Amino acid sequence: MKTYDDPMLQEIAENLASSDPGIRRVAVLELVDCGEPEAAELLILALNDPDPAVRQEAAKVVDEFDAVDIADALIAALGDSNEVVRNSAAHALADLKDPAAAGPLLEALDNSSDSFVMAGILRAVKPLRNPASQAPALGCLNHEDPQVRREAVGVIGWLKQTENLPALIERAQHDSDAEVRRAATGALVYASGDQVGPTLVGLLGDEHWQVRVEAAVSIGKLDYQAGLQPLMDATRDSFWQVREKAVDSLGKLGSVGAIPVLGTCARDPMSNLRKAAIGALGSIGHRDGRPFVESALDDPDPDVRKLARWAMSKLEAAA
């Protein structure tokens, strides 16, 4: 165990090494009052305590530490030989969300070649929305590790800069990793439908179903009306998850032209799809959808029947 010059810090370190989890929990609370920069090192130990109550207590007090001090300690812990320590440090960094930590984080990113460390830093940088993170994040889009590319996509998406759209579109369309493509597809929603709508429609044909799901969701979020027919086609996708999100987005687009397709989905064997279809028909609120909603009032699934009653009230209000 490391020794500390400060007597109070040394006593806390000894208590954190106690076999009694109650003593270790009290030691975590004492760390907050210590005031020594080295206390952040001990907090890392507490975040990895074998007892969940101790770890929970440590997580609660992270915000009480100086952002720069704790960021440095957490960044150092990302390179720990113990996987549990590394993972806990990565989660704690992501929860830090203090603008003062941006400087140390970006400096550490520039100096690191370890994929796990880089991904952890990018995840922590994302919610800070610091403009200085744009250049390094763009540089990480071509990293060999997909985890790094995925976290870089998150940073760029949260910055919401139009100039970054081509880079995100490139990742969404051509990255070799499906999860990176999915993340990039979801990140495009800060743009307008005119800017990224055609890309999203194209991504409805991606080979991986999760990318297709994200594309269907994003088209609805952007209210991209030109996506109406592609979404109707997507209601016949081989994966029910894609069909469900396509139906949800058809409800958001609000087009009467989608009602026949939604009516077919309202009779699907899968109750999740029937619920989505009835919800979409209620959102559109047009009388042409009434026969499908009325049929759903007798659906064998109580959730579908409940949603059908809501949809009927929407139709009656519209009438």
Helices and strands as residue ranges (DSSP letters): H 7-16, H 21-34, H 39-47, H 52-61, G 62-64, H 67-77, H 83-96, G 99-101, H 102-111, H 115-125, G 126-128, G 131-133, H 134-140, H 146-159, G 162-164, H 165-174, H 178-187, G 188-190, H 193-203, H 209-221, G 225-227, H 228-234, H 240-253, G 256-258, H 259-265, H 271-284, G 287-289, H 290-296, H 302-318
